[in-house]
Amino acid sequence: MTTLDMSRRSLLAGIAAATGTTLLGAGAAAAALPVIFAAGVDPAYTPAYLANYRNMYANSGLDFKLQTFSQGGDAVDAVATNMATFSGAGEQTTMIRMARAEMRALAIWATTGDFIKLTARQGITDPTQIRKVGVVAGSVSEYCTNLMLEHYNIAPATVEKVRSGPPELPALLARGDIDAYFVWEPWATAGTKVGGTILLKSRDIGYVSTLWLTTNRAWYDQNAEAAKTFVSVMAQACDMAQGSTDLAAEAVNSVIKMDPATSKPIIKEMDFKVRDFSDEDFASFDRIAKFLHDQKVTEKLLDYRPHMVRDFVKGI
């Protein structure tokens, strides 16, 4: 169950059944406002795909468009530059953009300790054997790599980081250019198709990642009711995705043409639920902010708190 109150839950009850009924209230008031959700192209965005697949936003009265980007960072950039209304990327990806754009993070919509994994080439059976590791610089990929080195007491100086984009990592592994890489799906599993083995998940080194529903400040300040409707519908889509992996896989295939046999195991690794930010979340974000500063990704230690809207879901 989401944390939505009963009145809004009642308002949106027809959406979950996908009856096609036009909703009234905040959604109707926002009907004329175009809402563009910028999404990446992986199963982490399943609820957004599902909401689009079942016309849930149109039924809520929002003029909605799903726009896909090659990666979550590009999606957040679209929001930061007012080319899109919402994004749903991870905390690290979003925080980097907060250093240079006025944004508002309203809620968490997914949590997982299984989606980001360490894939190693044949012959590497233990993280301590790694001498070259592929990383997506400044991202959660590098963050998890650093946590792994710390967790296994591996001296950073003994491991060379090879910078790459996610799609190139499996090929680097196959050629033997790297011993392993820590990255999100579907690129983690892609490495197993070229002979690699998954050795770790992020929870094994103490990291559970979150995806945020984020908008730009200018839009949010003018469209608070539309924002509530948007997040409410996403909460319903999360519940539907969590309740039916088959339906979720259909939705994923409708957008990114990923075979359900491939997407289902990944979907099952995600906990889709819209919720407010907690104090425990903020403690994790503080560590990430320090990492971004230490890696010189951000010039100053990021004060991300002014960008966060606490108790937004509770207030719907």
Rosetta blueprint (number, residue, H / E / L):
1 M L
2 T L
3 T L
4 L L
5 D L
6 M H
7 S H
8 R H
9 R H
10 S H
11 L H
12 L L
13 A H
14 G H
15 I H
16 A H
17 A L
18 A L
19 T L
20 G L
21 T L
22 T L
23 L L
24 L L
25 G L
26 A H
27 G H
28 A H
29 A H
30 A L
31 A L
32 A L
33 L L
34 P E
35 V E
36 I E
37 F E
38 A E
39 A E
40 G L
41 V L
42 D L
43 P H
44 A H
45 Y H
46 T H
47 P H
48 A H
49 Y H
50 L H
51 A H
52 N H
53 Y H
54 R L
55 N L
56 M H
57 Y H
58 A H
59 N H
60 S H
61 G L
62 L L
63 D E
64 F E
65 K E
66 L E
67 Q E
68 T E
69 F L
70 S L
71 Q L
72 G H
73 G H
74 D H
75 A H
76 V H
77 D H
78 A H
79 V H
80 A H
81 T L
82 N L
83 M L
84 A L
85 T L
86 F E
87 S E
88 G L
89 A L
90 G E
91 E H
92 Q H
93 T H
94 T H
95 M H
96 I H
97 R H
98 M H
99 A L
100 R L
101 A L
102 E L
103 M E
104 R E
105 A E
106 L E
107 A E
108 I E
109 W E
110 A E
111 T E
112 T E
113 G L
114 D L
115 F L
116 I E
117 K E
118 L E
119 T E
120 A E
121 R L
122 Q L
123 G L
124 I L
125 T L
126 D L
127 P H
128 T H
129 Q H
130 I L
131 R L
132 K E
133 V E
134 G E
135 V E
136 V L
137 A L
138 G L
139 S L
140 V H
141 S H
142 E H
143 Y H
144 C H
145 T H
146 N H
147 L H
148 M H
149 L H
150 E H
151 H H
152 Y L
153 N L
154 I L
155 A L
156 P H
157 A H
158 T H
159 V L
160 E E
161 K E
162 V E
163 R E
164 S L
165 G L
166 P H
167 P H
168 E H
169 L H
170 P H
171 A H
172 L H
173 L H
174 A H
175 R H
176 G L
177 D L
178 I L
179 D L
180 A E
181 Y E
182 F E
183 V E
184 W E
185 E L
186 P L
187 W H
188 A H
189 T H
190 A H
191 G H
192 T H
193 K H
194 V H
195 G L
196 G L
197 T E
198 I E
199 L E
200 L E
201 K E
202 S H
203 R H
204 D H
205 I H
206 G L
207 Y L
208 V L
209 S E
210 T E
211 L E
212 W E
213 L E
214 T E
215 T E
216 N E
217 R H
218 A H
219 W H
220 Y H
221 D H
222 Q H
223 N L
224 A H
225 E H
226 A H
227 A H
228 K H
229 T H
230 F H
231 V H
232 S H
233 V H
234 M H
235 A H
236 Q H
237 A H
238 C H
239 D H
240 M H
241 A H
242 Q H
243 G H
244 S L
245 T H
246 D H
247 L H
248 A H
249 A H
250 E H
251 A H
252 V H
253 N H
254 S H
255 V H
256 I H
257 K L
258 M L
259 D L
260 P H
261 A H
262 T H
263 S H
264 K H
265 P H
266 I H
267 I H
268 K L
269 E L
270 M L
271 D E
272 F E
273 K E
274 V E
275 R E
276 D L
277 F L
278 S L
279 D H
280 E H
281 D H
282 F H
283 A H
284 S H
285 F H
286 D H
287 R H
288 I H
289 A H
290 K H
291 F H
292 L H
293 H H
294 D H
295 Q L
296 K L
297 V L
298 T L
299 E L
300 K L
301 L L
302 L L
303 D L
304 Y L
305 R H
306 P H
307 H H
308 M E
309 V L
310 R L
311 D L
312 F L
313 V L
314 K L
315 G L
316 I L
